[in-house]
């Protein structure tokens, strides 16, 4: 098995390039079609892994009901919103918006989770993070040249993740099913949700360009399926605290990929604001030191891929 540092770097690259792959896919196919393809191939990878490990899908009507909500909030909805947003905004901006999830998560957890208490460091991180968002968007210029709708969709996608985390933490955190089983069921339900919606709002493409198809297959198989398996291995080996640090590399890689591969323009405020967002997000995830070992919880975050029923969040 590869050293965990190499797998950490691989996961950062996979999730960082996911936004570029979304952009390429939406150049030929409707956003819902890109999302459906992504979920289908991601589910296929997890299905193979479950067969190899002889895992079974979860059972129980209540469990499947909660998984359906998790599938919508953590996969179907944010994946679709990011795909729609990249019709009008650069993949670099979408990747940076994705990094705001920990900021939204802190705000929501303070309201919804009674055990979460604000600290000076976390409040400072929250303020710093949103200052970074304003820097990225060029607030002092009146947001000129910025597509408000696309940016709002990307930020809404990022907000959907922590809403889903809270749901998972309250309803599925104590499940006796394995992470692989729960996530396989969740992605299967998300795929079904998109399979029902997509034909209603889209039509069959007249042409099937090869490059966008390859982008969608890669996005699903690597960016969703394989990335989840790599992430689970990292959490098991080095713990959620170290594994979640991959979140802070994703917007950097997404920005570099968008500029180098797609030729997207980059104003000075974008990388500067992205750094501020990352620092702020890191501060909001800080926890007071405890004398007893902590256990992995639903706040551990790792991208584009959306969160999972195990309480771990992969990236888009």
C-alpha positions as CSV (number, residue, x, y, z in Angstrom):
1,X,0.0,0.0,0.0
2,X,1.2,3.5,-0.8
3,X,2.5,5.7,2.1
4,X,-0.3,7.8,3.6
5,X,1.4,11.0,2.5
6,X,1.3,9.9,-1.1
7,X,-2.4,9.0,-0.8
8,X,-3.0,12.3,0.9
9,X,-1.5,14.1,-2.1
10,X,-3.4,11.9,-4.5
11,X,-6.7,12.7,-2.8
12,X,-5.9,16.4,-2.9
13,X,-5.2,16.2,-6.6
14,X,-8.4,14.2,-7.3
15,X,-10.7,16.6,-5.5
16,X,-8.8,19.7,-6.7
17,X,-9.3,18.6,-10.4
18,X,-12.9,17.7,-9.8
19,X,-14.0,21.3,-10.5
20,X,-12.1,21.3,-13.8
21,X,-13.8,18.0,-14.8
22,X,-17.2,19.5,-14.0
23,X,-16.4,22.5,-16.2
24,X,-15.4,20.2,-19.1
25,X,-18.5,18.0,-18.7
26,X,-20.9,20.9,-18.7
27,X,-19.4,22.2,-22.0
28,X,-21.3,19.4,-23.8
29,X,-23.9,18.1,-21.4
30,X,-26.6,19.6,-19.1
31,X,-25.5,20.0,-15.5
32,X,-28.0,17.4,-14.3
33,X,-26.7,14.9,-16.8
34,X,-23.1,15.5,-15.6
35,X,-24.2,15.0,-12.0
36,X,-26.1,11.8,-12.9
37,X,-23.1,10.4,-14.7
38,X,-20.9,11.4,-11.8
39,X,-23.1,9.6,-9.2
40,X,-23.6,6.5,-11.4
41,X,-19.8,5.9,-11.9
42,X,-19.1,6.8,-8.3
43,X,-21.7,4.3,-7.1
44,X,-20.3,1.6,-9.5
45,X,-16.8,1.9,-7.9
46,X,-18.3,1.6,-4.4
47,X,-20.4,-1.4,-5.6
48,X,-17.3,-3.2,-6.8
49,X,-15.5,-2.4,-3.5
50,X,-18.5,-3.8,-1.5
51,X,-18.5,-7.0,-3.6
52,X,-14.8,-7.5,-3.0
53,X,-15.1,-6.9,0.7
54,X,-18.4,-8.9,0.9
55,X,-20.3,-5.9,2.3
56,X,-24.1,-5.6,2.2
57,X,-26.3,-2.6,1.9
58,X,-27.9,-1.2,5.1
59,X,-31.2,-2.5,6.1
60,X,-34.2,-0.9,7.8
61,X,-36.8,1.5,6.5
62,X,-35.8,4.2,9.0
63,X,-32.1,4.0,8.0
64,X,-33.0,4.2,4.3
65,X,-35.2,7.2,5.0
66,X,-32.4,9.1,6.7
67,X,-30.0,8.0,3.9
68,X,-32.4,9.5,1.3
69,X,-32.2,12.9,3.0
70,X,-28.4,12.6,3.3
71,X,-28.1,11.6,-0.3
72,X,-30.0,14.7,-1.4
73,X,-28.3,17.2,0.9
74,X,-24.8,15.8,0.6
75,X,-24.6,14.6,-3.0
76,X,-27.6,15.2,-5.4
77,X,-28.1,18.8,-4.4
78,X,-24.6,20.2,-4.0
79,X,-23.2,18.2,-7.0
80,X,-26.0,19.6,-9.2
81,X,-25.6,23.2,-7.9
82,X,-21.8,23.2,-8.6
83,X,-22.5,21.9,-12.1
84,X,-25.0,24.7,-12.7
85,X,-22.7,27.3,-11.2
86,X,-19.9,26.4,-13.5
87,X,-22.0,27.3,-16.6
88,X,-21.3,30.9,-15.7
89,X,-18.4,31.1,-13.3
90,X,-14.8,29.8,-13.6
91,X,-13.9,26.5,-12.0
92,X,-11.3,28.3,-9.9
93,X,-14.1,30.4,-8.2
94,X,-16.2,27.2,-7.7
95,X,-13.3,25.5,-6.0
96,X,-12.8,28.5,-3.6
97,X,-16.5,28.7,-2.8
98,X,-16.4,25.0,-1.9
99,X,-13.8,25.9,0.8
100,X,-16.4,28.0,2.6
101,X,-18.2,24.8,3.9
102,X,-16.4,24.8,7.3
103,X,-17.5,28.4,7.7
104,X,-21.1,27.7,7.1
105,X,-20.7,24.6,9.2
106,X,-19.6,26.5,12.2
107,X,-22.5,29.0,12.0
108,X,-25.0,26.1,11.7
109,X,-23.4,24.0,14.4
110,X,-23.6,26.8,16.9
111,X,-27.4,26.9,16.3
112,X,-28.2,23.2,15.9
113,X,-25.6,21.4,18.0
114,X,-25.8,22.2,21.7
115,X,-22.4,20.7,22.4
116,X,-20.6,23.1,20.1
117,X,-19.5,26.3,21.9
118,X,-17.8,29.2,20.2
119,X,-14.3,30.1,21.1
120,X,-12.4,33.3,20.3
121,X,-10.2,31.5,17.8
122,X,-13.2,29.9,16.0
123,X,-15.1,33.2,15.9
124,X,-12.0,35.0,14.6
125,X,-11.7,32.2,12.0
126,X,-15.3,32.8,10.9
127,X,-14.8,36.5,10.5
128,X,-11.5,36.0,8.7
129,X,-13.1,33.4,6.4
130,X,-15.9,35.6,5.2
131,X,-13.5,38.5,4.8
132,X,-11.6,36.2,2.4
133,X,-14.8,35.5,0.5
134,X,-15.4,39.2,0.0
135,X,-11.8,39.5,-1.2
136,X,-12.2,36.7,-3.7
137,X,-15.4,38.4,-5.0
138,X,-13.8,41.8,-5.2
139,X,-16.4,43.5,-2.9
140,X,-14.6,46.9,-3.1
141,X,-15.2,46.9,-6.8
142,X,-18.9,46.3,-6.4
143,X,-18.5,42.7,-7.6
144,X,-18.0,43.9,-11.1
145,X,-17.6,41.3,-13.8
146,X,-18.9,38.6,-11.4
147,X,-21.9,36.4,-12.2
148,X,-24.0,36.7,-9.1
149,X,-26.3,33.8,-9.9
150,X,-23.4,31.3,-10.5
151,X,-21.6,32.5,-7.4
152,X,-24.7,32.2,-5.3
153,X,-25.3,28.6,-6.6
154,X,-21.7,27.6,-5.7
155,X,-22.0,29.1,-2.2
156,X,-25.4,27.5,-1.7
157,X,-23.8,24.1,-2.7
158,X,-21.2,24.7,0.0
159,X,-23.9,25.5,2.5
160,X,-25.8,22.3,1.7
161,X,-22.9,20.1,3.0
162,X,-23.0,21.3,6.7
163,X,-26.8,21.0,6.7
164,X,-26.4,17.4,5.6
165,X,-23.6,16.8,8.2
166,X,-25.9,17.9,11.0
167,X,-28.7,15.6,9.7
168,X,-26.3,12.7,9.5
169,X,-24.9,13.4,13.0
170,X,-28.3,13.5,14.5
171,X,-29.8,10.5,12.8
172,X,-27.1,8.1,11.5
173,X,-24.0,8.6,13.6
174,X,-24.8,5.6,15.9
175,X,-25.5,3.2,13.0
176,X,-23.8,-0.2,13.3
177,X,-23.4,-0.5,9.5
178,X,-19.9,0.0,8.1
179,X,-18.8,3.3,6.4
180,X,-18.6,1.6,3.1
181,X,-22.1,0.1,3.4
182,X,-23.7,3.4,4.4
183,X,-21.9,5.4,1.7
184,X,-22.7,2.9,-0.9
185,X,-26.4,3.1,0.0
186,X,-26.3,6.9,0.1
187,X,-24.7,7.2,-3.4
188,X,-27.2,4.7,-4.8
189,X,-30.1,6.7,-3.5
190,X,-28.6,10.0,-4.9
191,X,-28.2,8.3,-8.3
192,X,-31.8,7.2,-8.2
193,X,-32.9,10.7,-7.3
194,X,-31.0,12.2,-10.3
195,X,-32.2,9.4,-12.6
196,X,-35.8,10.4,-11.8
197,X,-35.3,14.2,-12.1
198,X,-32.8,14.4,-15.1
199,X,-35.2,13.1,-17.9
200,X,-37.9,15.5,-16.8
201,X,-35.7,18.6,-17.2
202,X,-33.2,17.6,-19.9
203,X,-33.4,16.0,-23.3
204,X,-31.1,13.4,-24.8
205,X,-28.0,15.1,-26.3
206,X,-27.8,15.1,-30.1
207,X,-24.0,14.5,-30.0
208,X,-21.7,12.7,-27.5
209,X,-18.3,14.4,-27.6
210,X,-15.6,12.0,-26.2
211,X,-13.7,14.4,-24.0
212,X,-16.7,15.6,-21.9
213,X,-17.8,11.9,-21.5
214,X,-14.3,11.0,-20.2
215,X,-14.4,14.0,-17.9
216,X,-17.7,12.8,-16.4
217,X,-16.5,9.2,-16.1
218,X,-13.3,10.3,-14.4
219,X,-15.3,12.7,-12.1
220,X,-17.5,9.8,-10.9
221,X,-15.0,6.9,-10.8
222,X,-12.1,8.9,-9.4
223,X,-13.5,12.1,-7.9
224,X,-16.3,10.4,-6.1
225,X,-15.8,6.6,-5.9
226,X,-12.1,6.1,-5.5
227,X,-11.7,9.3,-3.5
228,X,-14.1,8.0,-0.9
229,X,-12.1,4.7,-0.6
230,X,-8.8,6.6,-0.3
231,X,-10.3,8.9,2.3
232,X,-11.6,6.1,4.5
233,X,-8.1,4.6,4.5
234,X,-6.6,7.9,5.6
235,X,-9.0,8.4,8.4
236,X,-8.4,4.8,9.6
237,X,-4.6,5.3,9.4
238,X,-3.9,8.8,10.5
239,X,-7.2,9.9,12.1
240,X,-9.8,12.5,11.0
241,X,-7.9,15.5,12.1
242,X,-5.0,14.9,9.7
243,X,-7.2,13.5,7.0
244,X,-9.5,16.6,7.0
245,X,-6.5,18.8,6.2
246,X,-6.9,17.8,2.5
247,X,-9.7,20.3,2.4
248,X,-7.2,23.2,2.6
249,X,-5.3,22.0,-0.5
250,X,-8.3,21.5,-2.7
251,X,-9.0,25.2,-3.6
252,X,-5.3,25.7,-4.3
253,X,-5.2,22.8,-6.8
254,X,-8.5,23.8,-8.3
255,X,-7.2,27.3,-8.9
256,X,-4.0,26.0,-10.4
257,X,-5.8,23.5,-12.6
258,X,-8.3,26.1,-13.9
259,X,-5.6,28.5,-14.9
260,X,-3.1,26.0,-16.3
261,X,-5.5,23.7,-18.2
262,X,-8.5,25.8,-19.0
263,X,-6.7,29.2,-19.3
264,X,-9.0,30.9,-16.8
265,X,-8.0,34.4,-15.8
266,X,-6.8,35.0,-12.3
267,X,-6.9,38.4,-10.6
268,X,-4.6,39.1,-7.6
269,X,-7.6,39.1,-5.3
270,X,-8.5,35.4,-6.1
271,X,-5.4,33.7,-4.6
272,X,-5.1,36.2,-1.8
273,X,-8.7,35.8,-0.8
274,X,-8.4,32.0,-1.2
275,X,-5.6,31.9,1.3
276,X,-7.6,34.0,3.8
277,X,-10.6,31.7,3.4
278,X,-8.4,28.6,4.0
279,X,-6.9,30.1,7.1
280,X,-10.3,31.1,8.4
281,X,-11.7,27.7,7.7
282,X,-8.8,26.0,9.5
283,X,-9.4,28.2,12.6
284,X,-13.1,27.4,12.7
285,X,-12.2,23.7,12.8
286,X,-9.8,24.1,15.8
287,X,-10.9,22.4,19.0
288,X,-9.7,22.9,22.6
289,X,-7.2,20.3,23.7
290,X,-8.6,17.5,25.8
291,X,-6.9,15.1,28.2
292,X,-8.8,12.1,26.8
293,X,-8.5,10.9,23.3
294,X,-11.1,12.3,21.0
295,X,-13.2,10.1,18.7
296,X,-14.0,10.8,15.1
297,X,-17.2,12.8,14.8
298,X,-19.4,14.2,12.1
299,X,-17.4,17.5,12.0
300,X,-14.4,15.8,10.4
301,X,-14.1,17.1,6.9
302,X,-11.9,16.0,4.1
303,X,-14.4,18.3,-0.7
304,X,-16.0,18.1,-3.9
305,X,-17.3,15.0,-3.3
306,X,-19.9,15.7,-0.8
307,X,-20.4,14.3,2.6
308,X,-21.2,10.7,3.4
309,X,-23.5,8.9,5.8
310,X,-20.5,8.1,7.9
311,X,-20.1,11.7,8.8
312,X,-17.0,12.3,6.7
313,X,-17.1,14.8,3.9
314,X,-15.4,14.1,0.7
315,X,-15.0,17.0,-1.8
316,X,-16.7,18.0,-5.0
